[in-house]
């Protein structure tokens, strides 16, 4: 009986009421029977004592013994029968009343269930009423009154949730539009992704702190920038915006790698707080010098691999990230090697290597190298992204993941000087112009003349193809004069060292070049001059480029033909033992 009321099993309310009444009747029966028997025995004992006293007074000389009969079985049976009858009556009455109460409760619960099932919207919840007056017991009514209060609270929560969902939808829509503007306009617009350079960015949110930019310089060099800003989301995207604008502008103007790096570093130092910086890998593929230059600032190593996925050379981080060091301490020196004719160069952001799984185990360099040996080169990027997703068991990474792959075999057709040979006419400004600039001493080290030429020609509103053609001539002439006349280096030194010693020879060449720059006399100068003659109805226009220097070396410019340089000009004249050169377009 006790287990019936303490058991966790669910029973009908009728059974609880029935057993409660039955137990009560049993207790009353046992108690009444016991009390009645005891009272009867006590009454008989008193009656026996009184009768004995009276007889003793009347017959004092006699020893009188009186014993009244105990309660008889008939009397006990009468008690039991009467109690059973009344107990049965009250049990039937209690059962009927409990049936009425349970039926009323069931009807109320049925209405309550229908109300619950009809709730399909916030308005339905707002109209919900459990009708506590429909229940028999006060405790149940109070419980369902609390249900009504809960419904009112849920209604207010739903209102807040609806407002929050609306706000989140609007925020996501705004984020998507902003991301489309930022990435579509600033990054994808005017993108120059040549055949052989593939890349992918997997972002951890709508906004990404990683970027991959591929641009071609007027000199014919292909620049690839992989950058990773501190933080995540919109704050990281804002951090990286200055890098995008500076990189695009500097590459389009034809600046060399050191200038581009230095300007990006300055801009970040000026525009960002001290706790914001940008890790970056900048790669230049230079077809004129047949070199690959790579600068790594706080990024994971870049890997030069063969078709079997074996690492031929790694490029570790040798510099601080952009936006940390001031201009005096910032280093722009890049690693150099001869331009590979085949193989692949893979660069990545730290999001790939640092992605962890449920056991807090990062993807790591070992898994990367193992995966490269298993994948086909054409599937490097897709395969690595799938591998890191399988490792972490999540589609959205914890940090942005960026990958860039360069296929040197496919890049061969693009790694050539700017396509100046296709020009057939000069679309010069109507009015003639003359422009001259002279640099000397330490300014010669910067080699900024071609970029300055590009800036000047843009102010004249010339067509981009013509600007690239003029830039190529100015770049080639000034570089050659600086190398042969001013620094007095052998015209064939670089090519000979490359053929005999490979990368070690290239490093030796640049060491010789640095030493020659350090020995430059203070009065050494290089002068670049351009002037035009607009065309007429009869004669085509002309543009003349002049380069003059006061170096001690001498050059016949024979090496320039190795780059098909002659197709960019119509006439080339070498005067004053190679110290005054005139090129006419």
C-alpha positions in Angstrom: 0.0 0.0 0.0 2.8 2.4 0.9 4.6 1.6 -2.4 1.4 2.4 -4.3 1.6 6.0 -3.1 5.4 6.4 -3.3 5.9 4.6 -6.6 6.9 6.7 -9.7 4.6 4.6 -11.9 1.6 6.6 -13.2 -1.9 5.4 -12.1 -5.4 6.7 -12.5 -6.6 9.2 -9.9 -9.6 6.9 -9.3 -7.3 4.3 -7.9 -5.6 6.7 -5.5 -9.0 7.9 -4.2 -10.3 4.3 -3.9 -7.3 3.0 -2.0 -7.2 6.0 0.2 -10.9 5.5 1.2 -10.4 1.7 1.6 -7.4 2.2 3.8 -9.3 4.8 5.9 -12.3 2.4 6.3 -9.9 -0.4 7.4 -8.3 1.8 9.9 -11.7 2.9 11.3 -12.9 -0.7 11.4 -9.9 -2.0 13.3 -9.9 1.0 15.7 -13.7 0.9 16.3 -13.6 -2.9 16.9 -10.8 -2.7 19.3 -12.3 0.2 21.2 -15.7 -1.4 21.3 -14.3 -4.7 22.7 -12.3 -2.9 25.4 -15.2 -0.7 26.4 -17.5 -3.8 26.6 -15.1 -5.7 28.7 -14.7 -2.7 31.1 -18.4 -2.3 31.4 -18.9 -5.9 32.2 -16.2 -5.8 34.9 -17.9 -2.8 36.5 -21.3 -4.4 36.4 -19.8 -7.5 38.0 -18.2 -5.6 40.8 -21.5 -3.6 41.6 -23.6 -6.8 41.6 -21.1 -8.5 43.9 -21.2 -5.6 46.4 -24.9 -5.5 46.5 -25.3 -9.3 47.1 -22.5 -9.2 49.7 -24.5 -6.5 51.6 -27.6 -8.6 51.4 -26.0 -11.9 52.3 -22.9 -11.1 54.4 -22.4 -14.6 55.7 -22.0 -16.1 52.2 -19.1 -16.1 49.8 -20.7 -14.8 46.6 -19.0 -15.3 43.2 -20.4 -13.6 40.1 -19.0 -13.9 36.6 -20.8 -12.1 33.7 -20.4 -13.7 30.3 -17.8 -12.1 27.9 -18.7 -10.6 24.5 -20.2 -13.2 22.4 -19.4 -14.1 18.8 -22.9 -13.0 17.8 -22.2 -9.5 19.0 -18.8 -9.4 17.3 -20.4 -10.6 14.0 -23.1 -7.9 14.4 -20.3 -5.3 14.7 -18.5 -6.6 11.7 -21.6 -6.8 9.5 -22.8 -3.4 10.4 -19.3 -1.9 9.8 -18.9 -3.7 6.5 -22.3 -2.4 5.3 -21.6 1.2 6.2 -18.0 0.9 4.8 -19.3 -0.5 1.5 -21.9 2.3 1.3 -19.3 5.0 1.9 -16.8 3.4 -0.5 -19.4 3.3 -3.2 -20.3 6.9 -2.5 -16.6 7.9 -2.4 -16.0 6.1 -5.7 -18.9 7.8 -7.4 -17.8 11.2 -6.1 -14.2 10.5 -7.2 -15.5 9.5 -10.6 -17.4 12.8 -11.0 -14.3 14.7 -9.9 -12.0 12.8 -12.2 -14.4 13.2 -15.1 -14.5 16.9 -14.5 -10.7 17.1 -14.3 -10.4 15.0 -17.5 -12.7 17.4 -19.4 -10.7 20.4 -18.2 -7.4 18.6 -19.2 -8.9 17.8 -22.6 -9.7 21.4 -23.2 -6.2 22.3 -22.0 -4.7 19.8 -24.4 -6.7 21.2 -27.3 -5.5 24.7 -26.4 -1.9 23.6 -26.3 -2.3 21.9 -29.7 -3.9 25.0 -31.2 -0.9 27.2 -30.4 0.7 27.9 -33.8 1.8 31.5 -33.4 2.7 34.2 -30.9 -0.9 35.5 -31.2 -2.3 32.1 -30.2 0.0 32.0 -27.2 -1.2 35.5 -26.3 -4.8 34.3 -26.4 -4.1 31.2 -24.4 -6.0 30.7 -21.1 -5.8 27.5 -19.1 -9.2 28.2 -17.4 -8.2 27.2 -13.8 -11.8 27.5 -12.6 -12.5 24.2 -14.5 -10.5 22.2 -12.1 -11.9 20.7 -8.8 -9.0 21.1 -6.5 -7.5 24.4 -5.5 -4.0 23.0 -5.8 -4.6 22.0 -9.4 -6.2 25.4 -10.2 -3.3 27.2 -8.7 -0.9 25.1 -10.8 -2.7 26.0 -14.0 -2.8 29.6 -13.0 0.9 29.4 -13.0 0.7 27.9 -16.5 -1.2 31.0 -17.6 1.6 33.2 -16.1 4.2 31.1 -17.9 2.3 31.6 -21.2 2.4 35.4 -20.7 6.1 35.2 -20.0 6.6 33.1 -23.1 4.7 35.6 -25.1 6.9 38.4 -24.0 10.0 36.3 -24.8 8.6 35.5 -28.2 8.1 39.2 -28.9 11.7 39.9 -27.8 12.9 36.9 -29.9 11.0 38.2 -33.0 12.5 41.6 -32.6 15.9 40.0 -32.2 15.5 37.8 -35.2 14.4 40.8 -37.3 17.4 42.7 -36.1 19.7 39.7 -36.9 18.3 39.3 -40.3 18.8 43.0 -41.0 22.3 42.8 -39.7 23.1 39.8 -41.8 21.7 41.5 -44.9 23.7 44.6 -44.2 26.8 42.5 -43.6 26.3 40.6 -46.8 25.9 43.9 -48.7 29.0 45.3 -47.1 31.0 42.2 -47.8 29.9 42.3 -51.4 30.9 45.9 -51.7 34.2 45.4 -49.9 35.3 42.2 -51.6 33.5 42.6 -54.9 34.6 46.2 -55.5 37.9 46.5 -53.7 39.3 43.1 -54.3 37.6 41.4 -57.2 37.3 44.5 -59.3 40.2 44.9 -61.8 41.6 41.6 -60.5 44.3 40.2 -62.7 44.5 36.5 -62.0 46.7 34.9 -64.6 46.5 31.4 -65.7 48.6 29.4 -63.2 47.7 31.3 -60.0 44.8 29.8 -58.1 43.6 30.8 -54.6 40.8 30.3 -52.2 39.6 32.0 -49.0 37.3 30.2 -46.5 36.0 32.7 -44.1 34.9 32.1 -40.5 32.2 34.9 -41.0 30.7 37.2 -43.6 33.8 39.3 -43.3 37.3 38.0 -43.7 40.5 39.2 -42.3 42.4 37.4 -45.0 42.9 38.6 -48.6 44.6 37.3 -51.7 45.5 39.9 -54.4 47.1 39.1 -57.7 48.2 42.1 -59.8 50.4 42.6 -62.8 52.9 45.5 -62.8 53.5 47.6 -66.0 57.0 46.1 -65.9 55.5 42.7 -66.5 56.0 41.4 -63.0 53.2 39.4 -61.3 52.7 40.4 -57.7 50.8 38.1 -55.3 49.9 39.3 -51.8 48.5 37.0 -49.1 47.7 39.0 -46.0 46.1 38.1 -42.7 44.9 40.9 -40.3 44.6 40.5 -36.6 41.1 39.6 -35.3 38.1 38.3 -37.0 35.1 39.6 -38.9 34.5 43.2 -39.7 37.3 44.6 -37.5 39.8 42.4 -39.3 38.4 43.5 -42.7 38.7 47.2 -41.7 42.3 46.6 -40.6 43.2 45.1 -44.0 41.6 47.8 -46.2 44.6 50.1 -46.2 46.8 47.3 -47.4 44.5 46.7 -50.4 44.5 50.3 -51.6 48.2 50.8 -51.2 49.1 47.5 -52.9 46.8 48.2 -55.9 48.1 51.8 -56.3 51.8 50.9 -55.9 51.7 47.9 -58.2 49.8 49.8 -60.9 52.4 52.5 -60.8 55.2 50.0 -61.3 56.9 50.3 -57.9 59.4 47.6 -56.8 58.8 45.3 -53.9 60.7 47.2 -51.3 58.7 50.4 -52.0 55.4 48.5 -51.9 56.2 46.9 -48.5 57.5 50.1 -47.0 54.4 52.1 -48.1 52.0 49.4 -46.7 53.8 49.4 -43.4 53.7 53.2 -43.2 50.0 53.3 -43.9 49.2 50.8 -41.3 51.3 52.5 -38.7 49.5 55.8 -39.4 46.0 54.5 -39.7 45.6 51.7 -37.2 45.9 51.4 -33.4 49.0 49.9 -31.9 47.3 46.5 -31.3 46.4 46.1 -35.0 48.8 44.7 -37.6 48.8 42.6 -40.7 50.9 39.4 -41.3 51.7 39.1 -45.0 53.5 37.1 -47.7 54.4 39.1 -50.8 55.6 37.3 -53.9 57.0 38.9 -57.1 57.5 36.9 -60.3 59.9 39.0 -62.4 60.1 37.9 -66.0 62.7 40.5 -66.9 65.3 39.4 -64.3 63.9 35.8 -64.3 63.6 35.9 -60.5 61.2 34.9 -57.9 61.2 37.2 -54.8 59.4 36.3 -51.6 58.9 38.4 -48.5 57.4 36.6 -45.5 56.3 38.7 -42.5 54.9 36.6 -39.6 53.1 34.1 -41.9 53.4 30.3 -42.1 56.1 29.1 -44.4 55.6 29.0 -48.1 56.5 25.7 -49.8 58.1 25.1 -53.2 57.1 21.6 -54.1 57.4 19.3 -57.1 54.7 17.3 -58.8 55.0 14.5 -56.3 54.3 16.9 -53.4 57.9 16.8 -52.1 59.2 20.0 -50.6 62.1 21.4 -52.5 62.5 24.6 -50.5 60.6 26.4 -47.7 60.4 30.1 -47.1 60.1 30.8 -43.4 59.0 34.0 -41.8 62.0 36.3 -41.5 60.3 39.6 -40.8 57.8 41.2 -38.5 54.2 41.7 -39.6 53.2 45.0 -41.3 52.2 47.8 -39.0 54.5 47.1 -36.1 58.0 48.5 -36.8 58.7 52.1 -37.7 60.3 52.9 -41.1 63.9 52.9 -39.8 63.6 49.3 -38.3 61.4 47.8 -41.0 63.2 45.3 -43.3 62.2 44.9 -46.9 64.8 42.4 -48.0 63.3 39.4 -49.8 64.5 35.9 -50.5 65.4 35.4 -54.1 65.8 32.4 -56.4 65.9 31.8 -60.1 62.4 31.7 -61.6 61.3 28.1 -61.5 60.4 26.5 -64.8 58.1 23.9 -63.2 56.9 22.9 -59.8 54.5 24.7 -57.5 54.6 27.4 -54.8 52.0 27.0 -52.0 51.4 29.8 -49.5 48.8 29.8 -46.7 47.5 31.7 -43.7 47.8 30.3 -40.2 44.1 29.4 -40.1 44.9 26.2 -42.0 47.6 24.9 -39.6 45.9 26.1 -36.4 42.4 24.6 -37.0 41.7 22.2 -34.2 39.3 19.3 -33.8 37.2 18.2 -30.8 40.3 16.9 -29.0 42.0 20.3 -29.3 44.5 18.8 -31.8 45.6 21.3 -34.5 45.8 20.3 -38.2 49.5 21.1 -38.1 52.4 21.0 -40.5 52.9 17.2 -40.5 49.3 16.6 -41.7 49.9 19.3 -44.4 53.0 17.7 -45.7 51.4 14.2 -45.7 48.4 15.5 -47.5 50.6 17.2 -50.2 52.2 13.8 -51.0 48.8 12.2 -51.4 47.1 14.8 -53.5 47.5 15.7 -57.2 48.8 19.2 -57.8 45.6 20.4 -59.5 43.7 19.4 -56.4 46.0 20.9 -53.7 43.7 23.7 -52.6 40.4 21.7 -52.7 42.0 18.7 -51.1 43.6 20.7 -48.3 40.3 22.5 -47.5 38.5 19.2 -47.4 41.2 17.7 -45.2 41.0 20.4 -42.7 37.2 20.2 -42.7 37.4 16.5 -42.1 39.9 17.1 -39.3 37.8 19.7 -37.5 34.4 18.1 -38.3 33.0 21.6 -39.0 32.2 23.4 -42.3 33.0 26.8 -41.0 36.6 27.2 -39.6 37.5 28.9 -36.3 39.8 31.3 -38.2 39.9 32.4 -41.8 41.8 30.0 -44.1 43.6 31.3 -47.3 45.6 29.3 -49.8 47.5 30.4 -52.9 49.0 28.0 -55.4 51.3 29.0 -58.3 51.9 26.5 -61.1 55.1 27.6 -62.8 54.6 25.4 -65.8 51.3 27.1 -66.6 52.7 30.6 -65.7 55.4 30.4 -68.5 53.2 32.0 -71.1 52.5 34.9 -68.7 55.9 35.4 -67.4 57.2 37.6 -70.2 57.7 41.4 -70.5 54.6 43.6 -70.9 53.1 43.0 -74.3 54.5 46.1 -76.0 55.1 44.4 -79.4 51.4 44.5 -80.1 51.4 48.3 -80.3 51.1 49.7 -83.8 50.4 53.4 -83.1 51.0 56.1 -80.5 47.9 57.8 -79.0 49.8 60.8 -77.7 48.3 63.9 -76.1 47.5 66.8 -78.6 49.9 69.2 -76.9 53.6 68.4 -76.7 55.2 67.9 -73.3 58.7 67.5 -71.8 59.5 65.9 -68.5 62.9 65.4 -66.8 64.0 64.0 -63.5 67.5 63.5 -62.1 68.5 61.4 -59.1 72.0 61.0 -57.6 73.9 59.5 -54.7 71.9 57.3 -52.4 68.7 58.1 -54.3 69.9 55.8 -57.0 69.5 52.8 -54.7 65.7 53.3 -54.7 65.3 52.8 -58.4 62.1 54.7 -58.4 62.4 56.4 -61.8 60.1 54.1 -63.8 57.4 54.4 -61.2 57.7 58.2 -61.2 57.4 58.0 -65.0 54.2 56.0 -64.7 52.7 58.6 -62.3 53.6 61.5 -64.7 52.1 59.7 -67.8 48.9 59.0 -65.9 48.4 62.7 -65.2 48.5 63.2 -68.9 45.6 60.9 -69.4 47.4 58.4 -71.7 46.0 55.0 -72.5 47.1 52.2 -70.2 48.8 50.1 -73.0 50.9 53.1 -74.1 51.9 53.8 -70.5 53.0 50.2 -70.1 55.0 50.5 -73.3 56.8 53.7 -72.1 57.2 52.3 -68.7 58.9 49.1 -70.0 61.4 51.2 -72.0 62.2 53.5 -69.1 62.5 50.6 -66.7 64.8 48.6 -68.9 67.1 51.5 -69.8 67.5 52.9 -66.3 68.1 49.4 -64.8 70.7 48.6 -67.5 72.5 51.9 -67.1 72.5 51.7 -63.3 73.9 48.1 -63.5 76.5 48.5 -66.2 77.6 52.2 -66.1 77.1 53.3 -62.6 77.7 50.1 -60.6 80.3 48.8 -63.1 79.0 45.3 -63.0 79.7 42.9 -65.9 76.7 42.8 -68.3 76.7 39.0 -68.2 77.5 38.5 -64.5 74.0 37.7 -63.4 73.3 35.2 -66.1 76.7 33.5 -65.8 76.3 33.1 -62.0 72.8 31.7 -62.5 74.0 29.1 -65.0 77.0 28.0 -62.9 75.8 28.3 -59.3 72.0 28.6 -59.4 70.5 30.2 -56.4 73.9 30.6 -54.6 75.1 32.5 -57.7 72.1 34.8 -57.5 72.8 35.5 -53.9 76.4 36.3 -54.7 75.3 38.6 -57.5 73.1 40.7 -55.1 75.9 40.8 -52.6 78.2 42.3 -55.3 75.4 44.7 -56.2 75.0 45.9 -52.6 78.7 46.4 -52.2 78.8 48.4 -55.5 75.9 50.6 -54.2 77.8 51.3 -51.0 80.8 52.5 -53.0 78.8 54.9 -55.1 80.4 58.4 -55.3 78.1 61.1 -53.9 78.0 62.9 -57.3 76.9 59.9 -59.3 73.7 60.7 -61.1 71.1 59.2 -63.5 68.8 61.4 -65.6 65.6 60.5 -67.4 64.0 62.8 -69.9 60.9 62.4 -72.0 59.4 64.7 -74.6 56.7 64.3 -77.3 55.9 65.6 -80.8 52.2 65.3 -81.6 51.3 63.7 -84.9 49.7 65.4 -87.9 47.5 64.3 -90.6 50.6 63.2 -92.6 53.1 62.1 -89.9 52.6 60.0 -86.9 53.5 61.3 -83.5 56.8 60.6 -81.8 57.9 60.2 -78.2 61.6 60.2 -77.2 63.1 58.8 -74.0 66.6 59.9 -73.0 68.7 58.4 -70.3 72.0 60.0 -69.2 74.5 59.1 -66.5 78.1 59.9 -65.4 79.2 56.4 -64.4 82.6 55.0 -65.2 81.4 51.8 -66.9 80.5 51.4 -70.6 77.8 49.4 -72.2 76.7 48.6 -75.8 73.2 47.5 -74.6 73.5 44.2 -76.4 72.0 42.3 -73.6 68.6 44.1 -74.0 67.8 42.1 -77.1 67.5 39.0 -74.9 64.2 40.4 -73.7 62.9 41.3 -77.2 63.3 44.9 -76.0 63.7 46.2 -79.5 60.0 45.6 -80.3 59.1 48.4 -77.8 60.8 51.2 -79.8 61.3 52.2 -83.4 64.8 53.6 -83.0 67.6 53.3 -80.4 70.7 55.4 -80.4 73.7 55.0 -78.0 76.0 58.0 -77.6 78.9 59.0 -75.4 80.2 55.5 -74.9 76.8 54.3 -73.6 76.3 57.2 -71.2 73.6 58.9 -73.2 70.9 56.7 -74.7 68.0 57.8 -76.9 65.0 55.6 -77.6 62.2 56.8 -79.9 58.8 55.2 -80.0 
